[in-house]
Amino acid sequence: MAMALVSPTGDLVTVNASFCVMVGYDADVLQTMHIRDITHPDDVQNSLELMQSLGRPAA
């Protein structure tokens, strides 16, 4: 199962080997990247909005 730990700001903190295979980058490289760097351009805005909403209380 591919997994990545992403910081509240969107930085990739920790990734496992399956995640590396899935996205085609080594762990060292991924840990210098932001989630938007591996997100399809059509999905970046939605992903960033979802990340921002994680810190807000539910309405």
C-alpha positions as CSV (number, residue, x, y, z in Angstrom):
1,M,0.0,0.0,0.0
2,A,1.5,3.4,-1.1
3,M,1.6,5.9,1.7
4,A,2.9,9.4,2.3
5,L,2.9,11.7,5.3
6,V,2.3,15.3,4.2
7,S,2.8,18.3,6.4
8,P,0.0,20.8,6.9
9,T,1.8,23.1,4.4
10,G,1.8,20.4,1.8
11,D,5.5,19.3,2.0
12,L,6.1,15.5,1.6
13,V,7.7,14.4,4.9
14,T,7.8,10.7,4.7
15,V,7.0,8.2,1.9
16,N,7.2,4.5,1.7
17,A,8.7,2.4,-1.1
18,S,5.3,1.7,-2.8
19,F,4.6,5.4,-3.0
20,C,8.0,6.0,-4.6
21,V,7.2,3.3,-7.2
22,M,3.8,4.8,-7.8
23,V,5.0,8.3,-8.5
24,G,8.4,7.4,-10.0
25,Y,10.7,9.3,-7.7
26,D,13.2,8.2,-5.0
27,A,12.3,9.0,-1.4
28,D,15.1,11.5,-1.1
29,V,13.7,13.5,-4.0
30,L,10.1,13.3,-2.8
31,Q,11.0,14.6,0.6
32,T,12.2,17.9,-1.1
33,M,8.9,18.2,-2.9
34,H,5.4,19.7,-2.3
35,I,2.2,17.8,-2.9
36,R,1.4,20.1,-5.8
37,D,4.6,18.9,-7.5
38,I,3.1,15.4,-7.9
39,T,-0.5,16.4,-8.4
40,H,-2.1,16.7,-11.8
41,P,-2.5,20.4,-12.7
42,D,-6.3,20.0,-13.0
43,D,-6.4,18.8,-9.4
44,V,-3.9,21.2,-7.7
45,Q,-6.4,23.9,-6.6
46,N,-8.9,21.4,-5.2
47,S,-6.1,19.6,-3.3
48,L,-4.8,22.8,-1.8
49,E,-8.3,23.8,-0.7
50,L,-8.9,20.4,0.9
51,M,-5.6,20.7,2.8
52,Q,-6.5,24.2,4.1
53,S,-9.9,22.9,5.3
54,L,-8.3,20.3,7.5
55,G,-7.3,22.9,10.0
56,R,-10.7,24.5,10.2
57,P,-13.6,23.4,12.5
58,A,-16.5,21.8,10.8
59,A,-19.4,24.1,10.0
